[in-house]
């Protein structure tokens, strides 16, 4: 679910303090996107939201979430809006909990 090697690499690349800041920003923005993402917004908006989530998830090592976003993004890019967002929301929630349990509270 989480690529802890990627998390470790990111911490090494940017430092512990900056990692905490980057992770907090991602989680804040991802919470917002997860809260608003909808197939009723249309394929273009769905594709944009999934693309954002995928990129941020890859940066933080949230591998399962990134894979789900990529699948949905491809469908949306083809003009399809029949993307099941339930597994994506569940993966985000579980990944977020696991990430915070392992890394601790994030800087605001």
NORFENMO-V138193 format. One line per field, one symbol per residue. ss: DSSP state (h for helix, s for strand, l for the rest). A space follows every 10 residues. Layout:
ss=???
//
This chain:
ss=lllhhhhhhh hhhhlhhhhh hhhhhhhhhh hhhhhhllhh hlhhhhhhhh hhhhhhhhhh llhhhhhhhh hhhhhhhlll lllllhhhhh hhhhhhhhhh hhhlllll
//
